[in-house]
Protein backbone atom coordinates (compact mmCIF):
# COMPACT_ATOMS: atom_id res chain seq x y z
CA UNK A 1 0.00 0.00 0.00
CA UNK A 2 1.32 3.43 -0.91
CA UNK A 3 2.19 5.87 1.86
CA UNK A 4 0.79 9.39 2.11
CA UNK A 5 3.68 11.84 2.50
CA UNK A 6 4.42 15.55 2.62
CA UNK A 7 7.79 17.12 1.79
CA UNK A 8 8.32 20.68 3.00
CA UNK A 9 10.38 23.42 1.34
CA UNK A 10 10.47 27.20 0.90
CA UNK A 11 7.59 28.47 -1.22
CA UNK A 12 9.95 29.85 -3.89
CA UNK A 13 11.57 26.45 -4.52
CA UNK A 14 8.37 24.38 -4.55
CA UNK A 15 8.47 23.84 -8.32
CA UNK A 16 11.95 22.37 -7.98
CA UNK A 17 10.70 19.90 -5.38
CA UNK A 18 7.77 18.91 -7.60
CA UNK A 19 10.18 18.08 -10.44
CA UNK A 20 12.38 16.08 -8.08
CA UNK A 21 9.42 14.04 -6.87
CA UNK A 22 8.29 13.40 -10.45
CA UNK A 23 11.77 12.15 -11.36
CA UNK A 24 11.76 9.91 -8.28
CA UNK A 25 8.51 8.24 -9.32
CA UNK A 26 6.20 9.72 -6.70
CA UNK A 27 2.47 9.71 -7.48
CA UNK A 28 -0.46 11.96 -6.63
CA UNK A 29 1.78 15.02 -6.43
CA UNK A 30 -0.09 18.04 -5.04
CA UNK A 31 1.60 21.40 -4.35
CA UNK A 32 0.64 22.96 -1.00
CA UNK A 33 1.81 26.09 0.76
CA UNK A 34 5.56 25.62 1.42
CA UNK A 35 5.14 21.89 0.86
CA UNK A 36 4.27 19.18 -1.65
CA UNK A 37 1.98 16.24 -0.85
CA UNK A 38 2.49 12.94 -2.65
CA UNK A 39 2.06 9.20 -2.40
CA UNK A 40 4.87 6.68 -2.76
CA UNK A 41 5.72 3.04 -2.48
CA UNK A 42 7.91 2.03 0.44
CA UNK A 43 10.98 1.99 -1.82
CA UNK A 44 10.34 5.48 -3.18
CA UNK A 45 9.61 6.63 0.40
CA UNK A 46 13.08 5.46 1.45
CA UNK A 47 14.71 6.88 -1.69
CA UNK A 48 13.18 10.29 -1.01
CA UNK A 49 15.11 10.57 2.27
CA UNK A 50 18.42 9.91 0.54
CA UNK A 51 17.93 11.65 -2.80
CA UNK A 52 15.75 14.75 -2.47
CA UNK A 53 18.01 17.80 -2.75
CA UNK A 54 15.58 20.66 -2.10
CA UNK A 55 13.24 19.25 0.59
CA UNK A 56 13.54 20.39 4.21
CA UNK A 57 11.49 17.71 5.98
CA UNK A 58 9.51 14.61 5.08
CA UNK A 59 6.29 13.85 6.94
CA UNK A 60 4.40 10.56 6.86
CA UNK A 61 0.69 11.30 7.20
CA UNK A 62 -1.16 9.09 9.68
CA UNK A 63 -4.56 10.74 9.69
CA UNK A 64 -6.37 13.84 8.46
CA UNK A 65 -9.47 14.67 10.49
CA UNK A 66 -11.93 17.33 11.66
CA UNK A 67 -10.72 19.15 14.77
CA UNK A 68 -12.96 22.11 15.52
CA UNK A 69 -12.56 21.75 19.28
CA UNK A 70 -9.99 20.28 21.70
CA UNK A 71 -12.44 17.49 22.51
CA UNK A 72 -12.86 16.62 18.84
CA UNK A 73 -9.07 16.57 18.32
CA UNK A 74 -8.65 14.27 21.32
CA UNK A 75 -11.41 11.95 20.13
CA UNK A 76 -9.99 11.71 16.62
CA UNK A 77 -6.38 11.23 17.79
CA UNK A 78 -7.53 8.30 19.97
CA UNK A 79 -8.56 6.47 16.79
CA UNK A 80 -4.96 6.25 15.62
CA UNK A 81 -3.37 2.85 16.47
CA UNK A 82 -0.18 4.48 17.75
CA UNK A 83 1.31 1.14 18.81
CA UNK A 84 1.37 0.09 15.14
CA UNK A 85 3.80 2.91 14.37
CA UNK A 86 6.31 2.85 17.21
CA UNK A 87 7.28 0.82 20.23
CA UNK A 88 6.29 1.97 23.71
CA UNK A 89 10.01 2.05 24.63
CA UNK A 90 10.76 4.76 22.06
CA UNK A 91 10.86 8.28 23.54
CA UNK A 92 8.78 10.74 21.56
CA UNK A 93 8.04 14.42 21.06
CA UNK A 94 4.95 16.20 19.75
CA UNK A 95 5.56 19.19 17.48
CA UNK A 96 2.26 21.08 17.39
CA UNK A 97 1.53 23.75 14.81
CA UNK A 98 -1.48 26.08 14.86
CA UNK A 99 -1.81 27.85 11.52
CA UNK A 100 -4.74 30.05 12.65
CA UNK A 101 -4.63 33.04 14.97
CA UNK A 102 -7.32 34.23 17.35
CA UNK A 103 -8.96 33.40 20.68
CA UNK A 104 -11.44 31.04 19.02
CA UNK A 105 -8.65 28.66 17.95
CA UNK A 106 -6.67 26.16 19.98
CA UNK A 107 -3.17 27.18 20.98
CA UNK A 108 -0.17 25.09 19.99
CA UNK A 109 0.18 23.99 23.62
CA UNK A 110 -3.41 22.74 23.72
CA UNK A 111 -3.01 20.88 20.45
CA UNK A 112 0.07 19.13 21.78
CA UNK A 113 -1.62 18.34 25.09
CA UNK A 114 -4.70 16.78 23.50
CA UNK A 115 -2.72 14.64 21.06
CA UNK A 116 -0.41 13.51 23.87
CA UNK A 117 -3.36 12.53 26.08
CA UNK A 118 -4.93 10.56 23.24
CA UNK A 119 -1.66 8.78 22.46
CA UNK A 120 -1.12 7.87 26.12
CA UNK A 121 -4.67 6.55 26.44
CA UNK A 122 -4.26 4.33 23.38
CA UNK A 123 -0.92 2.91 24.57
CA UNK A 124 -2.16 2.34 28.12
CA UNK A 125 -5.32 0.55 26.99
CA UNK A 126 -3.40 -1.63 24.57
CA UNK A 127 -0.13 -2.30 26.45
CA UNK A 128 -0.60 -1.13 30.02
CA UNK A 129 2.18 1.48 29.81
CA UNK A 130 2.94 4.72 27.97
CA UNK A 131 6.05 5.96 26.11
CA UNK A 132 8.14 8.73 27.61
CA UNK A 133 8.39 12.25 26.26
CA UNK A 134 11.93 13.34 25.34
CA UNK A 135 12.41 16.99 24.38
CA UNK A 136 16.10 16.65 23.47
CA UNK A 137 16.68 13.36 21.64
CA UNK A 138 13.33 11.83 20.69
CA UNK A 139 13.30 8.76 18.46
CA UNK A 140 9.78 9.58 17.27
CA UNK A 141 8.54 13.08 16.35
CA UNK A 142 4.79 13.51 15.88
CA UNK A 143 3.66 16.61 13.99
CA UNK A 144 0.13 17.87 14.74
CA UNK A 145 -0.91 20.59 12.29
CA UNK A 146 -4.25 22.37 12.71
CA UNK A 147 -5.82 24.76 10.22
CA UNK A 148 -9.41 25.87 9.65
CA UNK A 149 -10.95 23.21 11.84
CA UNK A 150 -8.96 20.30 10.43
CA UNK A 151 -5.92 18.49 11.75
CA UNK A 152 -3.20 16.52 10.01
CA UNK A 153 -1.30 14.13 12.27
CA UNK A 154 1.99 12.89 10.82
CA UNK A 155 5.39 11.49 11.71
CA UNK A 156 8.57 13.41 10.93
CA UNK A 157 10.59 10.66 9.29
CA UNK A 158 13.65 12.77 8.38
CA UNK A 159 14.78 13.86 11.86
CA UNK A 160 17.37 16.56 11.39
CA UNK A 161 16.28 18.90 8.60
CA UNK A 162 17.50 17.65 5.25
CA UNK A 163 19.71 20.66 4.56
CA UNK A 164 22.03 19.22 7.22
CA UNK A 165 24.02 16.98 4.91
CA UNK A 166 26.72 16.60 7.53
CA UNK A 167 29.66 18.11 5.65
CA UNK A 168 29.62 21.78 6.60
CA UNK A 169 31.98 23.12 9.25
CA UNK A 170 31.59 26.42 11.09
CA UNK A 171 33.73 29.33 9.95
CA UNK A 172 31.79 31.35 7.39
CA UNK A 173 29.61 34.26 8.55
CA UNK A 174 26.83 33.83 5.97
CA UNK A 175 26.60 30.31 4.52
CA UNK A 176 23.76 29.44 2.18
CA UNK A 177 21.66 26.38 3.06
CA UNK A 178 22.53 23.24 1.15
CA UNK A 179 18.91 22.74 0.06
CA UNK A 180 18.71 26.29 -1.32
CA UNK A 181 22.02 25.90 -3.15
CA UNK A 182 20.76 22.71 -4.81
CA UNK A 183 17.45 24.35 -5.72
CA UNK A 184 19.19 27.35 -7.29
CA UNK A 185 21.32 25.05 -9.41
CA UNK A 186 18.23 23.25 -10.69
CA UNK A 187 16.41 26.54 -11.34
CA UNK A 188 19.14 27.76 -13.70
CA UNK A 189 19.40 24.49 -15.58
CA UNK A 190 22.50 22.85 -14.11
CA UNK A 191 22.51 19.10 -14.68
CA UNK A 192 26.21 18.35 -14.20
CA UNK A 193 27.12 18.14 -17.88
CA UNK A 194 28.25 21.80 -18.04
CA UNK A 195 31.43 23.29 -16.66
CA UNK A 196 30.68 25.01 -13.35
CA UNK A 197 32.28 27.94 -11.56
CA UNK A 198 31.53 29.66 -8.24
CA UNK A 199 33.93 32.66 -8.06
CA UNK A 200 32.77 33.74 -4.56
CA UNK A 201 32.53 30.28 -3.07
CA UNK A 202 32.68 31.14 0.63
CA UNK A 203 32.36 27.84 2.50
CA UNK A 204 31.85 26.00 -0.80
CA UNK A 205 28.22 24.93 -0.44
CA UNK A 206 27.11 25.75 -4.00
CA UNK A 207 30.14 24.08 -5.61
CA UNK A 208 29.78 21.00 -3.39
CA UNK A 209 26.09 20.65 -4.27
CA UNK A 210 27.03 21.06 -7.94
CA UNK A 211 29.58 18.27 -7.59
CA UNK A 212 26.99 15.96 -6.05
CA UNK A 213 24.56 16.69 -8.89
CA UNK A 214 27.29 16.10 -11.50
CA UNK A 215 28.23 12.80 -9.86
CA UNK A 216 24.62 11.69 -9.40
CA UNK A 217 25.43 11.35 -5.71
CA UNK A 218 22.57 11.09 -3.21
CA UNK A 219 22.99 14.15 -0.95
CA UNK A 220 22.05 12.37 2.30
CA UNK A 221 23.91 9.10 1.64
CA UNK A 222 26.45 9.76 4.41
CA UNK A 223 23.99 10.23 7.26
CA UNK A 224 24.86 7.91 10.12
CA UNK A 225 22.81 4.93 11.17
CA UNK A 226 19.79 5.97 13.24
CA UNK A 227 19.85 9.66 12.24
CA UNK A 228 16.77 9.30 10.03
CA UNK A 229 13.76 8.95 12.33
CA UNK A 230 12.14 6.48 9.94
CA UNK A 231 14.71 3.97 11.23
CA UNK A 232 13.00 3.95 14.67
CA UNK A 233 9.50 3.17 13.45
CA UNK A 234 7.89 -0.23 14.03
CA UNK A 235 7.53 -1.08 10.34
CA UNK A 236 11.05 -0.07 9.32
CA UNK A 237 12.39 -2.57 6.76
CA UNK A 238 16.15 -2.83 7.36
CA UNK A 239 16.77 -5.03 4.32
CA UNK A 240 14.94 -2.72 1.93
CA UNK A 241 16.71 0.30 3.43
CA UNK A 242 20.12 -1.30 2.88
CA UNK A 243 19.12 -2.22 -0.67
CA UNK A 244 18.06 1.38 -1.41
CA UNK A 245 21.30 2.72 0.07
CA UNK A 246 23.43 0.32 -1.96
CA UNK A 247 21.55 1.14 -5.16
CA UNK A 248 22.14 4.87 -4.53
CA UNK A 249 25.88 4.23 -4.10
CA UNK A 250 26.03 2.20 -7.31
CA UNK A 251 24.39 5.03 -9.29
CA UNK A 252 27.17 7.47 -8.43
CA UNK A 253 29.41 8.29 -11.42
CA UNK A 254 33.15 7.84 -11.27
CA UNK A 255 33.92 11.41 -12.34
CA UNK A 256 31.89 14.51 -13.22
CA UNK A 257 31.44 15.09 -16.97
CA UNK A 258 32.84 18.65 -16.81
CA UNK A 259 35.14 20.71 -14.54
CA UNK A 260 33.84 22.19 -11.26
CA UNK A 261 35.76 25.17 -9.91
CA UNK A 262 35.43 27.08 -6.62
CA UNK A 263 37.38 30.26 -5.92
CA UNK A 264 37.28 33.17 -3.50
CA UNK A 265 39.36 36.24 -2.67
CA UNK A 266 39.66 34.98 0.93
CA UNK A 267 42.14 32.14 1.27
CA UNK A 268 40.65 31.08 4.62
CA UNK A 269 37.27 30.58 2.96
CA UNK A 270 38.83 28.55 0.16
CA UNK A 271 40.51 26.31 2.71
CA UNK A 272 37.19 25.93 4.54
CA UNK A 273 35.49 25.05 1.25
CA UNK A 274 38.17 22.44 0.60
CA UNK A 275 37.61 20.89 4.06
CA UNK A 276 33.86 20.84 3.55
CA UNK A 277 34.28 19.20 0.14
CA UNK A 278 36.51 16.59 1.74
CA UNK A 279 33.86 15.87 4.38
CA UNK A 280 31.29 15.56 1.58
CA UNK A 281 33.71 13.16 -0.17
CA UNK A 282 33.80 15.21 -3.37
CA UNK A 283 37.02 17.19 -2.79
CA UNK A 284 39.00 15.35 -5.48
CA UNK A 285 36.45 16.31 -8.13
CA UNK A 286 36.75 20.07 -7.53
CA UNK A 287 39.43 22.62 -8.34
CA UNK A 288 40.07 25.43 -5.83
CA UNK A 289 41.71 28.79 -6.32
CA UNK A 290 42.34 31.99 -4.34
CA UNK A 291 41.65 35.09 -6.44
CA UNK A 292 39.12 37.91 -6.70
CA UNK A 293 36.12 37.62 -9.00
CA UNK A 294 37.67 40.26 -11.29
CA UNK A 295 40.61 37.94 -12.05
CA UNK A 296 38.83 34.63 -12.63
CA UNK A 297 38.89 33.01 -16.04
CA UNK A 298 36.32 30.50 -17.30
CA UNK A 299 37.50 26.87 -17.19
CA UNK A 300 35.91 26.12 -20.58
CA UNK A 301 34.32 27.89 -23.55
CA UNK A 302 30.79 27.45 -22.20
CA UNK A 303 29.36 26.66 -18.80
CA UNK A 304 27.43 27.88 -15.80
CA UNK A 305 28.54 30.42 -13.21
CA UNK A 306 26.49 30.65 -10.00
CA UNK A 307 27.49 32.57 -6.90
CA UNK A 308 26.00 34.14 -3.77
CA UNK A 309 27.05 37.79 -3.93
CA UNK A 310 28.05 39.84 -0.86
CA UNK A 311 25.06 41.78 0.48
CA UNK A 312 27.12 44.77 1.64
CA UNK A 313 26.88 44.36 5.42
CA UNK A 314 30.51 43.36 5.81
CA UNK A 315 32.04 45.66 3.18
CA UNK A 316 33.94 48.55 4.76
CA UNK A 317 32.89 50.95 2.02
CA UNK A 318 29.21 50.12 2.30
CA UNK A 319 26.94 50.67 -0.70
CA UNK A 320 29.49 52.70 -2.68
CA UNK A 321 31.99 49.84 -2.50
CA UNK A 322 29.22 47.46 -3.49
CA UNK A 323 28.38 49.59 -6.55
CA UNK A 324 32.04 49.54 -7.60
CA UNK A 325 32.22 45.78 -7.09
CA UNK A 326 29.09 45.25 -9.17
CA UNK A 327 30.47 47.40 -12.02
CA UNK A 328 33.70 45.42 -12.04
CA UNK A 329 31.86 42.10 -11.97
CA UNK A 330 29.67 43.21 -14.88
CA UNK A 331 32.77 44.15 -16.85
CA UNK A 332 34.37 40.79 -16.05
CA UNK A 333 31.31 38.88 -17.26
CA UNK A 334 31.13 40.90 -20.51
CA UNK A 335 34.84 40.61 -21.26
CA UNK A 336 35.55 36.97 -20.32
CA UNK A 337 32.35 34.92 -20.10
CA UNK A 338 30.93 35.04 -23.60
CA UNK A 339 28.98 31.81 -24.13
CA UNK A 340 28.31 31.31 -20.42
CA UNK A 341 25.17 31.48 -18.33
CA UNK A 342 26.07 33.61 -15.31
CA UNK A 343 23.76 33.63 -12.30
CA UNK A 344 24.15 35.99 -9.34
CA UNK A 345 22.15 35.78 -6.10
CA UNK A 346 21.88 39.37 -4.85
CA UNK A 347 20.13 41.20 -2.06
CA UNK A 348 16.94 42.62 -3.60
CA UNK A 349 17.70 45.96 -1.94
CA UNK A 350 21.26 46.13 -3.30
CA UNK A 351 22.31 48.35 -6.23
CA UNK A 352 22.54 45.37 -8.57
CA UNK A 353 21.71 47.51 -11.62
CA UNK A 354 25.32 48.68 -11.51
CA UNK A 355 26.26 45.27 -12.94
CA UNK A 356 25.32 46.92 -16.21
CA UNK A 357 23.86 43.85 -17.91
CA UNK A 358 20.25 43.09 -18.73
CA UNK A 359 19.19 39.83 -17.03
CA UNK A 360 17.37 37.13 -18.95
CA UNK A 361 15.47 36.23 -15.79
CA UNK A 362 14.96 37.67 -12.32
CA UNK A 363 13.82 35.08 -9.79
CA UNK A 364 12.67 36.25 -6.34
CA UNK A 365 14.19 34.14 -3.56
CA UNK A 366 14.37 34.30 0.23
CA UNK A 367 17.83 33.48 1.59
CA UNK A 368 16.90 32.95 5.22
CA UNK A 369 14.98 36.13 6.04
CA UNK A 370 16.70 38.23 3.35
CA UNK A 371 14.71 39.07 0.22
CA UNK A 372 16.96 38.33 -2.75
CA UNK A 373 16.87 38.04 -6.51
CA UNK A 374 18.56 35.40 -8.60
CA UNK A 375 19.74 37.26 -11.70
CA UNK A 376 20.37 35.11 -14.76
CA UNK A 377 22.58 36.55 -17.52
CA UNK A 378 23.08 34.66 -20.76
CA UNK A 379 26.31 36.20 -22.09
CA UNK A 380 26.02 35.91 -25.85
CA UNK A 381 28.93 35.66 -28.25
CA UNK A 382 29.11 38.06 -31.18
CA UNK A 383 28.78 41.77 -31.72
CA UNK A 384 27.44 44.25 -29.22
CA UNK A 385 24.43 44.80 -31.51
CA UNK A 386 23.67 41.08 -31.55
CA UNK A 387 23.96 40.92 -27.78
CA UNK A 388 21.58 43.86 -27.45
CA UNK A 389 19.01 42.32 -29.79
CA UNK A 390 19.18 38.93 -28.11
CA UNK A 391 18.93 40.62 -24.73
CA UNK A 392 15.76 42.41 -25.87
CA UNK A 393 14.24 39.15 -27.08
CA UNK A 394 15.01 37.47 -23.77
CA UNK A 395 13.67 40.46 -21.86
CA UNK A 396 10.27 40.07 -23.54
CA UNK A 397 9.76 36.86 -21.55
CA UNK A 398 11.34 38.15 -18.33
CA UNK A 399 9.98 40.21 -15.47
CA UNK A 400 9.94 43.94 -16.44
CA UNK A 401 13.01 45.79 -15.23
CA UNK A 402 12.41 48.36 -12.51
CA UNK A 403 13.51 51.91 -13.24
CA UNK A 404 16.96 52.91 -12.04
Number of C-alpha atoms within 10 A of each C-alpha: 7 14 15 19 22 23 27 22 23 19 15 14 22 22 17 20 23 22 13 20 24 14 9 16 15 21 16 12 18 12 18 13 11 14 23 23 23 22 22 22 15 16 14 20 24 21 20 23 22 22 21 22 27 29 30 21 20 27 22 23 19 19 15 16 15 15 22 17 15 17 11 16 23 20 15 18 28 20 12 16 14 18 17 10 16 20 16 18 11 17 19 21 19 24 19 20 19 19 13 15 10 7 7 9 19 22 19 17 13 15 25 22 16 19 24 20 13 20 21 20 17 21 19 14 10 13 11 11 14 20 17 14 17 15 12 9 12 18 23 25 24 23 22 23 19 26 17 12 15 15 22 18 23 23 23 25 25 22 21 14 15 25 20 15 19 16 17 22 12 9 13 15 9 12 18 18 19 24 25 26 25 27 24 23 22 20 14 19 11 22 13 21 15 20 22 29 29 27 28 24 28 31 29 31 25 30 30 31 24 27 27 23 22 25 21 21 20 21 27 21 17 15 14 9 8 11 14 20 19 26 19 18 18 13 11 16 14 10 9 13 17 12 13 17 19 12 12 18 14 12 12 16 13 10 14 21 13 17 20 25 24 26 26 24 18 15 15 15 20 23 19 20 29 22 18 22 24 17 16 21 15 19 17 10 20 20 14 21 17 19 16 14 18 16 12 19 13 19 15 16 11 16 22 25 26 27 23 22 19 18 20 18 10 9 12 10 12 12 15 13 13 22 19 15 18 21 17 17 19 18 16 17 24 16 10 16 25 18 16 24 22 23 25 19 23 24 22 16 11 17 18 22 17 17 19 14 20 19 24 22 21 20 16 16 22 17 19 12 7 13 13 20 21 25 21 21 21 23 24 18 13 10 9 10 9 12 15 14 12 15 19 15 12 16 16 10 10 14 12 10 12 6 5 6
